[in-house]
Amino acid sequence: MISERDLFIESHVIRWPEKFRPVVDYLINGLEEKPNDNSLFERYVHVVCFAAGIGIKVARRESISGEKLLEIDSETFTNNELGIWIFLISLMSNDEPDITIFRTPEGESQAIKTFQEYAAGGLAYLNEKFNEDSVQTPFMFVRKLLNNFSAQGNGGDLDVVEIDFS
């Protein structure tokens, strides 16, 4: 079994578009300038993982090349026990998941690229939804978003993918 501490072969930097910082800050701070009792997420790494999940859910993957980017070290993901999300998003995005992403530097780099692109797509989606109705609390914003997903029914669910771990 791979432990969270041994997840990455090399150290990496995970990047996300700076233009989405206002929506990320909103999900952390609400309308205040710093985290508070009403904060939905505690750190950028939490919001970026959430956004990557949203990106997968809405099938939105966006290139980050040419963007002004913010960075999070892979160690931050590991320290927050979120490193596996990088690989999980990559596995979920592939019609024929390949577990070798856990075993090679090239696969690891590809998994990070895929994660970054789905996080950017999810952040773009969150930003659009936020701009439609920004007067609610972060909790209400996310609850409304998740309720909309539920209202879509099973048609919005991801296909079941079998993974060969041999």
PASEBA-1860 file (N, C-alpha, C; in nm, 3 decimals):
! residues 166
1> MISERDLF> 0.084/-0.118/0.000/0.000/0.000/0.000/0.089/0.124/0.000 ~ 0.050/0.224/-0.077/0.125/0.349/-0.085/0.077/0.442/0.026 ~ 0.170/0.490/0.106/0.131/0.586/0.209/0.127/0.726/0.148 ~ 0.053/0.814/0.209/0.041/0.952/0.161/0.179/1.017/0.151 ~ 0.266/0.989/0.245/0.400/1.048/0.247/0.487/1.001/0.130 ~ 0.461/0.878/0.083/0.541/0.820/-0.026/0.472/0.832/-0.161 ~ 0.367/0.910/-0.170/0.285/0.915/-0.290/0.359/0.969/-0.412 ~ 0.435/1.075/-0.393/0.505/1.138/-0.504/0.649/1.088/-0.514
9> IESHVIRW> 0.689/1.056/-0.636/0.827/1.015/-0.663/0.917/1.137/-0.655 ~ 0.869/1.248/-0.711/0.943/1.374/-0.714/0.859/1.485/-0.653 ~ 0.922/1.595/-0.620/0.850/1.713/-0.572/0.793/1.787/-0.692 ~ 0.672/1.837/-0.678/0.605/1.907/-0.788/0.542/2.036/-0.737 ~ 0.506/2.120/-0.832/0.427/2.238/-0.803/0.297/2.225/-0.882 ~ 0.186/2.238/-0.813/0.056/2.232/-0.876/0.010/2.376/-0.896 ~ -0.030/2.406/-1.019/-0.063/2.544/-1.056/-0.213/2.560/-1.086 ~ -0.261/2.681/-1.056/-0.401/2.713/-1.088/-0.408/2.860/-1.128
17> PEKFRPVV> -0.503/2.896/-1.216/-0.510/3.033/-1.270/-0.542/3.138/-1.163 ~ -0.457/3.238/-1.157/-0.474/3.346/-1.060/-0.606/3.421/-1.080 ~ -0.654/3.426/-1.203/-0.777/3.501/-1.229/-0.897/3.449/-1.149 ~ -0.886/3.326/-1.096/-0.995/3.269/-1.017/-0.973/3.287/-0.866 ~ -0.872/3.363/-0.830/-0.845/3.384/-0.688/-0.963/3.447/-0.614 ~ -1.038/3.541/-0.674/-1.153/3.596/-0.600/-1.256/3.491/-0.558 ~ -1.288/3.396/-0.645/-1.384/3.293/-0.607/-1.323/3.196/-0.506 ~ -1.194/3.168/-0.517/-1.126/3.082/-0.420/-1.125/3.151/-0.283
25> DYLINGLE> -1.088/3.278/-0.281/-1.089/3.353/-0.155/-1.229/3.359/-0.095 ~ -1.330/3.376/-0.180/-1.468/3.380/-0.132/-1.506/3.249/-0.065 ~ -1.468/3.136/-0.125/-1.502/3.006/-0.067/-1.429/2.982/0.065 ~ -1.316/3.049/0.084/-1.243/3.037/0.211/-1.292/3.140/0.312 ~ -1.308/3.264/0.269/-1.335/3.374/0.362/-1.477/3.428/0.361 ~ -1.557/3.391/0.265/-1.687/3.454/0.250/-1.667/3.600/0.215 ~ -1.741/3.687/0.277/-1.729/3.829/0.248/-1.627/3.900/0.338 ~ -1.563/3.822/0.425/-1.462/3.880/0.513/-1.324/3.869/0.448
33> EKPNDNSL> -1.224/3.930/0.509/-1.091/3.933/0.449/-1.000/3.821/0.496 ~ -1.045/3.739/0.588/-0.962/3.629/0.636/-1.055/3.515/0.677 ~ -1.000/3.393/0.692/-1.083/3.281/0.736/-1.155/3.314/0.866 ~ -1.276/3.261/0.881/-1.359/3.292/0.996/-1.447/3.172/1.029 ~ -1.534/3.187/1.126/-1.621/3.076/1.169/-1.715/3.029/1.059 ~ -1.742/3.111/0.962/-1.830/3.075/0.852/-1.755/3.026/0.730 ~ -1.624/3.010/0.740/-1.544/2.963/0.627/-1.587/2.822/0.589 ~ -1.597/2.799/0.459/-1.634/2.667/0.410/-1.510/2.580/0.391
41> FERYVHVV> -1.403/2.642/0.342/-1.276/2.572/0.324/-1.170/2.646/0.404 ~ -1.067/2.573/0.442/-0.963/2.632/0.526/-0.845/2.685/0.446 ~ -0.810/2.616/0.335/-0.689/2.652/0.261/-0.713/2.644/0.110 ~ -0.623/2.707/0.036/-0.629/2.701/-0.110/-0.628/2.557/-0.161 ~ -0.547/2.473/-0.101/-0.537/2.335/-0.145/-0.673/2.265/-0.139 ~ -0.754/2.298/-0.040/-0.887/2.238/-0.027/-0.977/2.283/-0.141 ~ -0.975/2.411/-0.172/-1.060/2.463/-0.279/-1.014/2.410/-0.415 ~ -0.885/2.400/-0.437/-0.834/2.350/-0.565/-0.876/2.204/-0.584
49> CFAAGIGI> -0.871/2.123/-0.480/-0.918/1.984/-0.490/-1.068/1.979/-0.517 ~ -1.143/2.061/-0.447/-1.287/2.070/-0.471/-1.315/2.109/-0.616 ~ -1.242/2.207/-0.665/-1.260/2.254/-0.803/-1.227/2.144/-0.904 ~ -1.123/2.066/-0.878/-1.088/1.956/-0.969/-1.202/1.854/-0.974 ~ -1.262/1.827/-0.859/-1.379/1.738/-0.855/-1.496/1.795/-0.933 ~ -1.519/1.925/-0.920/-1.625/1.990/-0.997/-1.592/1.982/-1.146 ~ -1.465/2.005/-1.181/-1.424/1.996/-1.322/-1.454/1.861/-1.380 ~ -1.425/1.754/-1.305/-1.458/1.618/-1.350/-1.609/1.603/-1.364
57> KVARRESI> -1.684/1.648/-1.265/-1.831/1.633/-1.264/-1.895/1.699/-1.385 ~ -1.848/1.819/-1.420/-1.908/1.892/-1.532/-1.831/1.871/-1.662 ~ -1.734/1.779/-1.658/-1.653/1.746/-1.778/-1.590/1.871/-1.839 ~ -1.527/1.947/-1.752/-1.465/2.072/-1.798/-1.316/2.071/-1.766 ~ -1.238/2.064/-1.870/-1.092/2.058/-1.859/-1.035/2.173/-1.940 ~ -0.957/2.259/-1.876/-0.905/2.377/-1.944/-0.754/2.386/-1.930 ~ -0.690/2.420/-2.040/-0.545/2.439/-2.039/-0.510/2.560/-1.952 ~ -0.398/2.550/-1.885/-0.352/2.664/-1.804/-0.235/2.735/-1.870
65> SGEKLLEI> -0.195/2.690/-1.989/-0.081/2.757/-2.054/-0.121/2.898/-2.094 ~ -0.029/2.989/-2.076/-0.054/3.129/-2.107/-0.124/3.206/-1.997 ~ -0.162/3.137/-1.892/-0.230/3.202/-1.779/-0.128/3.249/-1.676 ~ -0.162/3.352/-1.601/-0.085/3.389/-1.483/-0.130/3.292/-1.373 ~ -0.033/3.224/-1.312/-0.066/3.112/-1.224/-0.021/3.133/-1.080 ~ -0.094/3.071/-0.990/-0.055/3.059/-0.850/-0.011/2.915/-0.829 ~ 0.070/2.892/-0.727/0.129/2.759/-0.709/0.106/2.705/-0.569 ~ 0.094/2.572/-0.564/0.088/2.500/-0.437/0.185/2.383/-0.450
73> DSETFTNN> 0.276/2.368/-0.356/0.371/2.256/-0.359/0.298/2.125/-0.336 ~ 0.347/2.019/-0.400/0.288/1.886/-0.380/0.295/1.846/-0.232 ~ 0.394/1.896/-0.162/0.407/1.867/-0.019/0.286/1.919/0.059 ~ 0.229/2.031/0.015/0.109/2.085/0.081/-0.008/1.988/0.064 ~ -0.020/1.931/-0.055/-0.125/1.830/-0.076/-0.101/1.711/0.017 ~ 0.022/1.665/0.024/0.057/1.551/0.108/0.032/1.583/0.255 ~ 0.074/1.699/0.300/0.056/1.736/0.441/-0.091/1.748/0.480 ~ -0.177/1.776/0.382/-0.321/1.786/0.407/-0.395/1.657/0.368
81> ELGIWIFL> -0.317/1.551/0.343/-0.371/1.421/0.304/-0.461/1.430/0.182 ~ -0.420/1.512/0.085/-0.496/1.531/-0.038/-0.418/1.493/-0.163 ~ -0.298/1.442/-0.148/-0.217/1.405/-0.263/-0.283/1.303/-0.353 ~ -0.356/1.211/-0.294/-0.422/1.107/-0.372/-0.524/1.166/-0.470 ~ -0.578/1.285/-0.439/-0.673/1.350/-0.528/-0.612/1.375/-0.665 ~ -0.485/1.407/-0.668/-0.420/1.435/-0.796/-0.426/1.312/-0.885 ~ -0.398/1.196/-0.827/-0.402/1.072/-0.903/-0.545/1.026/-0.930 ~ -0.633/1.044/-0.834/-0.772/1.004/-0.851/-0.839/1.079/-0.966
89> ISLMSNDE> -0.818/1.209/-0.972/-0.876/1.289/-1.082/-0.823/1.238/-1.216 ~ -0.694/1.209/-1.222/-0.635/1.158/-1.346/-0.695/1.022/-1.383 ~ -0.711/0.934/-1.286/-0.771/0.803/-1.313/-0.915/0.816/-1.360 ~ -0.991/0.905/-1.297/-1.132/0.924/-1.332/-1.150/0.984/-1.471 ~ -1.050/1.056/-1.517/-1.062/1.124/-1.646/-1.029/1.034/-1.765 ~ -0.981/0.917/-1.736/-0.932/0.829/-1.841/-1.028/0.714/-1.864 ~ -1.066/0.690/-1.991/-1.154/0.578/-2.023/-1.090/0.444/-1.994 ~ -0.959/0.441/-1.999/-0.884/0.320/-1.967/-0.779/0.355/-1.862
97> PDITIFRT> -0.823/0.365/-1.736/-0.732/0.406/-1.628/-0.607/0.319/-1.622 ~ -0.497/0.385/-1.596/-0.368/0.317/-1.593/-0.301/0.347/-1.460 ~ -0.290/0.247/-1.378/-0.234/0.262/-1.243/-0.085/0.296/-1.246 ~ -0.021/0.286/-1.362/0.122/0.316/-1.369/0.152/0.462/-1.338 ~ 0.049/0.547/-1.334/0.075/0.687/-1.296/0.133/0.695/-1.156 ~ 0.112/0.591/-1.077/0.170/0.590/-0.943/0.316/0.548/-0.944 ~ 0.364/0.497/-1.057/0.493/0.429/-1.057/0.603/0.496/-1.138 ~ 0.572/0.596/-1.219/0.675/0.657/-1.303/0.672/0.808/-1.291
105> PEGESQAI> 0.787/0.873/-1.303/0.789/1.020/-1.301/0.707/1.080/-1.415 ~ 0.708/1.015/-1.532/0.632/1.067/-1.647/0.482/1.059/-1.620 ~ 0.439/0.946/-1.566/0.298/0.929/-1.533/0.254/1.025/-1.425 ~ 0.341/1.047/-1.330/0.313/1.142/-1.222/0.296/1.283/-1.278 ~ 0.385/1.322/-1.368/0.375/1.455/-1.431/0.246/1.468/-1.511 ~ 0.207/1.361/-1.580/0.082/1.363/-1.657/-0.038/1.374/-1.564 ~ -0.034/1.303/-1.452/-0.143/1.311/-1.355/-0.158/1.453/-1.302 ~ -0.046/1.519/-1.276/-0.050/1.657/-1.226/-0.106/1.750/-1.332
113> KTFQEYAA> -0.064/1.732/-1.457/-0.116/1.815/-1.567/-0.268/1.798/-1.578 ~ -0.314/1.674/-1.574/-0.458/1.647/-1.582/-0.531/1.711/-1.465 ~ -0.478/1.695/-1.345/-0.540/1.754/-1.226/-0.550/1.906/-1.241 ~ -0.441/1.969/-1.284/-0.439/2.115/-1.300/-0.546/2.160/-1.400 ~ -0.561/2.086/-1.509/-0.658/2.124/-1.612/-0.802/2.108/-1.563 ~ -0.830/2.001/-1.488/-0.965/1.985/-1.433/-0.990/2.087/-1.321 ~ -0.888/2.118/-1.243/-0.903/2.222/-1.140/-0.934/2.356/-1.206 ~ -0.863/2.389/-1.315/-0.890/2.514/-1.388/-1.031/2.515/-1.445
121> GGLAYLNE> -1.074/2.402/-1.500/-1.210/2.393/-1.552/-1.313/2.407/-1.443 ~ -1.288/2.343/-1.329/-1.379/2.355/-1.216/-1.383/2.496/-1.159 ~ -1.266/2.560/-1.152/-1.263/2.699/-1.105/-1.337/2.791/-1.200 ~ -1.323/2.768/-1.330/-1.396/2.849/-1.429/-1.547/2.831/-1.411 ~ -1.589/2.708/-1.390/-1.731/2.679/-1.368/-1.780/2.745/-1.240 ~ -1.704/2.730/-1.131/-1.742/2.793/-1.004/-1.748/2.945/-1.018 ~ -1.653/3.001/-1.092/-1.650/3.146/-1.113/-1.776/3.192/-1.187 ~ -1.815/3.118/-1.289/-1.937/3.153/-1.364/-2.060/3.148/-1.274
129> KFNEDSVQ> -2.072/3.041/-1.196/-2.187/3.027/-1.106/-2.185/3.133/-0.997 ~ -2.066/3.163/-0.948/-2.052/3.267/-0.846/-2.098/3.402/-0.901 ~ -2.059/3.433/-1.024/-2.096/3.561/-1.084/-2.245/3.571/-1.116 ~ -2.312/3.458/-1.127/-2.457/3.458/-1.148/-2.531/3.501/-1.022 ~ -2.477/3.466/-0.904/-2.547/3.492/-0.778/-2.445/3.498/-0.664 ~ -2.382/3.613/-0.647/-2.272/3.623/-0.550/-2.312/3.679/-0.414 ~ -2.441/3.693/-0.388/-2.482/3.755/-0.262/-2.510/3.653/-0.153 ~ -2.483/3.527/-0.178/-2.507/3.424/-0.078/-2.379/3.389/-0.003
137> TPFMFVRK> -2.394/3.317/0.106/-2.277/3.272/0.181/-2.207/3.161/0.103 ~ -2.079/3.135/0.130/-2.011/3.024/0.062/-2.085/2.891/0.080 ~ -2.135/2.867/0.202/-2.207/2.743/0.228/-2.331/2.732/0.139 ~ -2.408/2.840/0.131/-2.529/2.840/0.047/-2.493/2.825/-0.101 ~ -2.386/2.889/-0.142/-2.340/2.880/-0.281/-2.309/2.735/-0.317 ~ -2.231/2.667/-0.234/-2.193/2.529/-0.263/-2.314/2.436/-0.249 ~ -2.397/2.460/-0.150/-2.516/2.376/-0.134/-2.608/2.387/-0.256 ~ -2.626/2.508/-0.305/-2.709/2.528/-0.425/-2.647/2.457/-0.546
145> LLNNFSAQ> -2.517/2.467/-0.558/-2.446/2.402/-0.667/-2.465/2.250/-0.661 ~ -2.446/2.192/-0.543/-2.461/2.047/-0.527/-2.606/2.003/-0.545 ~ -2.702/2.085/-0.500/-2.843/2.055/-0.523/-2.875/2.052/-0.672 ~ -2.814/2.144/-0.747/-2.835/2.145/-0.892/-2.782/2.018/-0.955 ~ -2.669/1.969/-0.906/-2.615/1.842/-0.957/-2.712/1.728/-0.926 ~ -2.766/1.726/-0.803/-2.860/1.621/-0.763/-2.986/1.626/-0.848 ~ -3.033/1.746/-0.880/-3.154/1.761/-0.961/-3.135/1.708/-1.102 ~ -3.010/1.700/-1.147/-2.982/1.647/-1.281/-3.006/1.497/-1.287
153> GNGGDLDV> -3.012/1.432/-1.172/-3.035/1.288/-1.168/-2.916/1.209/-1.214 ~ -2.939/1.083/-1.242/-2.832/0.993/-1.280/-2.769/1.028/-1.413 ~ -2.836/1.107/-1.495/-2.779/1.146/-1.623/-2.650/1.225/-1.607 ~ -2.630/1.287/-1.491/-2.510/1.365/-1.467/-2.399/1.287/-1.400 ~ -2.427/1.160/-1.366/-2.326/1.079/-1.298/-2.216/1.038/-1.394 ~ -2.101/1.010/-1.339/-1.990/0.960/-1.418/-2.011/0.814/-1.451 ~ -1.961/0.772/-1.565/-1.966/0.632/-1.602/-1.881/0.552/-1.505 ~ -1.923/0.427/-1.482/-1.845/0.336/-1.399/-1.724/0.293/-1.480
161> VEIDFS> -1.607/0.302/-1.418/-1.483/0.266/-1.484/-1.416/0.157/-1.402 ~ -1.378/0.049/-1.469/-1.306/-0.057/-1.399/-1.157/-0.030/-1.408 ~ -1.088/-0.050/-1.298/-0.945/-0.025/-1.292/-0.873/-0.156/-1.266 ~ -0.779/-0.188/-1.349/-0.699/-0.309/-1.333/-0.575/-0.275/-1.249 ~ -0.568/-0.329/-1.127/-0.456/-0.301/-1.037/-0.347/-0.406/-1.046 ~ -0.353/-0.494/-1.146/-0.252/-0.599/-1.157/-0.118/-0.549/-1.206
END
